[in-house]
């Protein structure tokens, strides 16, 4: 997460009201644990919540329960130069949080607070810590330096060592409902229909929907959907559709294709699922490719998407004759 791109005042996201009230209540009563583990599905804003709490902890004059955005602490935390604030995440091309990063952060935690009375250390995603990094963090969790707050965020609880988990207070965050996300998405898209479609494509994960929209807007989304429907309907134009997907981050492209296939399968009755075996196999393959991309393998994205789309077209070609797909209109081909 690039801190300097976010607004000066870090408010929690609209669906995080209950979690935020709990944290604020703990802070006001002096019960905020020194180590907190935020756990929940991807792309629901765990890092945003961690940032809002970190900035509130550091702010010299909070306003209306949030950081003020203009005191010296807020200005430094926004520019990333706050001496009492560290944000640990995988750096550069690395997919892990290394022991050196954690050691450096611990040295920081045990130094006297330079700017205010608190220090804040955020680690996300916590599952990215190497085993040695997690072991190094234990020292800090066991003997916290006064005024130090450690906030970890993770998607998979079992990906965080039990020794770390047991020393943190767990705050579970659920996937928000569409009702909770849509007004927020509407601010971005200006259209309820587009927001609902984006959220559906993003499997209900609001920040993923936001990213999809920012990457290609609703026109790009509609063109890709029309392209997939055309391929499923037997159109041969794989390269043209692959080009549309080539503009997306490869992980997002694979996900969008997977959601398309899943939604098709969900709409089918048992009788027409006879030919669905190939589609389930395609989903397995998409899952494996997504894993490879997430693990940092760097395939040729255009080639990868083309191969997947050929598999999609051929799999749909074998489906039952009662499955009709809309045809690709000329407008979306141009
Ligand atoms: Zn402030």
Boltz pocket constraint, residues with backbone or C-beta under 6 A from the ligand:
constraints:
  - pocket:
      binder: B
      contacts: [[A, 55], [A, 58], [A, 59], [A, 60], [A, 61], [A, 62], [A, 67], [A, 68], [A, 69], [A, 70], [A, 71], [A, 72], [A, 73], [A, 74]]
      max_distance: 6.0
